[in-house]
Amino acid sequence: MSREQSLKNLLSESTKRNLDSWKPKVFNPTEQSDELMRVIQEFKPTVTNEIEGQLQELIKCRNPNRLFSDVELSRQVKTYLNGHDLYSYGVWVYYQWSNRLVHLLPEHEFIEIRTNRNHYKISPQEEQILSSKKVGLIGLSVGQSVAVTMAMERGFGELRLADFDSLELTNLNRIRTGVHNLGLSKVVSVAREIAEIDPFLKVTCFTNGLTEENIEEFFHEGGDLDLLIDECDGLDMKVIARWKARNMKIPVVMEASDRGMVDVERFDLEPTRPLLHGMIEDLSIEKLKTLKTNEDKIPYMLAIVGAETISDRAKASMLEIGETITTWPQLASAVTLGGGVVADVVRRIFLSQYHESGRYYVDIEALIGNKREITNSEDDICYPAPDNDFGVLPKIDRNFEIPEHQLEEIIKSACHAPSGGNLQPWKWSSTGDVLQLKFDRNLVSSFLDKDDISSMIALGASIENATLEAYFQNFQSKTLYYEDNKNDLIARITLEEVHSKNELDIWLAKNIRKRETNRNIESSKPISKAHKRKLSESAIKNGSNLLIVEPGEIYRKISDLIAETEKFRIMHPEGHRNFIEEMRWSSDEAQRRRDGIDINTCDLTIGELTGFKLAKEKAVIKNLVNWNGGSAFTNLSKKSTRSASAIGIITRPKRSRLDYLKAGRDMERVWICANALGIGFQPQSPISLLLPRLDNAGTLADEEFEALDRIGTGFKQIVNSLSSDKPIFVFRLFYKKREVVRSLRRNMNLHFRKVK
């Protein structure tokens, strides 16, 4: 037999751990000497016999005004024993799980000495009150520190522990125990630790956790609980246990181990108080049972932890759960702090020194640390607003005056054009038969608008809508572009009567107001050949071309690059700021501002919506950058593109300013066409709009340039394999199944002025 096999056999035959016991055996040596001898002979335990030292402490504590020499103290111990044998005094406690035998004072003397240094932070009279209290504790990560701290202070008479989980190696970053306890029930581990501190404390264990089957036993058997400490992770038991506690009129204390948050609900003093201060709107047990998935429960869990008030690192960590980490992070320092705070709060509740409910923060980083950086909230973002400069129209010979009702329809259509971030950067004015378009620089998204390229696309779309609507109103257009961009003048359109009709343009004009951004994520069948022909036909009027890429290897590569670009944009400081400025985070904000991207237009799960809202803060993004995180942003983008039927790319022979303007015109034609055919259209434009930043490396840090260059190189290689033109605008296409929430627009009069 090999040495390795021999070792394996020895290890497999070794004594298995005791996984169940948590109650030590306490022997009175004068009454149970035979049993004690059997344990010693059979198990040969490690013996700790410091009884003389304990007796010396007892004498000193009872005579605090005297100083004893060693000789005198030994004489006092002998006198105190009054002829009794030192080995038979007190009790012997056998901890079978560690095979240790410890000699201790009798229970009343042990308690007297062990609590002596509590005086008078806790008086002897208060100790009596605390020793009568029954405490229930559910959840033993943070709960372990709470339980052990309360045990050290002897802050209870009975402690009922509930947790269904066993110790894993990842728990040891915050749970104080040894590796020899891996696989052991958390409840048993804590109960053993308490017994090793004080074998006379009563601990009752519920190793299956708190369940609907054992909840009555947990709260009532052996006497009703006086207080509940909630440190469990599950929403169901948080709510059910609180309903039970409120019905029993007992207080509930919770600690979250983030920013030292402590939550107190005094149902003993306020028996009708809403659960969790009304944060979950008194979620009923009946409604709770309808919440089947974690996604269903997220709104309530966020309300409980306070998503707006958790620490920056906790917010950033939430975005990494399921990406680079498996669960909510906790630190031993925070858990230890929480244990001390909860023990203190519970003691003062029992001693009638604290009578209020509330949520409190013992935020060490705020109390001891550098001044906190200001994060970008709505208060410090300067939202853009239209300016009042429409430019001056030249004096011209007027052929005719556009009738008021027709002019209104033309401008309405022009203002219905899409724009980056829905910022609507156009200023239309008219006189006689001339329309003039000016670029409102006050309404731009700078990160995606290097050299005004994004704005040119939007302004081109507005021109196309104006000319299509004019055509529908029986006017044909002659457009003069101002490439020098003097005074931000973009174009003048002279109208005259139509002499012939183009069926495609009339059809597009009829569907201008149906154009919408569809951010829904829904699987779709392939785009039909007839529809692809119609889309391509719509794209060429102003000299552009349309590439349609359908699912396959090239499609997957483009999807991956789009996702990396989206992550790059959100995690770049300037891109992040633009992202925050463009989003409207509530229906009220969207209605009030009537610009930007309403968060409700995005087809997000509750978890994804939570991630978006957490990503609002600079500190969160800064942490993600430092950790090389942010995979949630790429995954969400991939989810969107890979559900579509195709990716479309508007291309041009060059990338001049005028090319972007004309590309915007043709993009709008494709967009209107797609929507008229029942095809959803969503821009995926950052990948093409960020590429011009590579022309000037000085605008990017080295690592940013390298990341963007990698994306740009990959994208250009793909497009070059499909066309000799330059990619200008990227979007996804899919057949529409559900209605969408439309982004709102400002009043037309903010963007139009008729010059007399």
Secondary structure, 3 states (H helix, E strand, C coil): CCHHHHHHHHHHHCCCCCCCCCCCEEECCCCCHHHHHHHHHHHCCEEEECHHHHHHHHHHHHCCCCCCCHHHHHHHHHHHHCCCCHHHCCEEEEECCCCEEEEECCHHHHHHHHCHHHCCCCCHHHHHHHCCCEEEEECCCHHHHHHHHHHHHCCCCEEEEECCCECCHHHHHCCCCCHHHCCCEHHHHHHHHHHHHCCCCEEEEECCCCCCCCHHHHHHCCCCCCEEEECCCCHHHHHHHHHHHHHHCCCEEEECCCCCEEEEECCCCCCCCCHHHHCCCCCCHHHHCCCCCHHHHHHHHHHHHCCCCCCHHHHHHHHHECCCECCCCCCHHHHHHHHHHHHHHHHHHHCCCCCCCEEEECCHHHHCCCCCCCCCCHHHCCCCCCCCCCCCCCCCCCCCCCCHHHHHHHHHHHCCCCCHHHCCCEEEEEECCEEEEEECCCCCCHHHCHHHHHHHHHHHHHHHHHHHHHHHCCEEEEEEECCCCHHHEEEEEEEEECCCCCHHHHHHHHCHHHCCCCECCCCCCCCCHHHHHHHHHHHCCCCCEEEEECCCHHHHHHHHHHHHHHHHHHHCHHHHHHHHHHEECCHHHHHHHCCCEEHHHECCCHHHHHHHHHCCCHHHHHHHHHHCCCHHHHHHHHHHHHCCCEEEEEEECCCCHHHHHHHHHHHHHHHHHHHHCCEEEEECCHHHHCHHHHHCHHHCCHHHHHHHHHHHHHHHHHHHHHCCCEEEEEEEEEECCCCCCCCCCCCHHHCEEECC
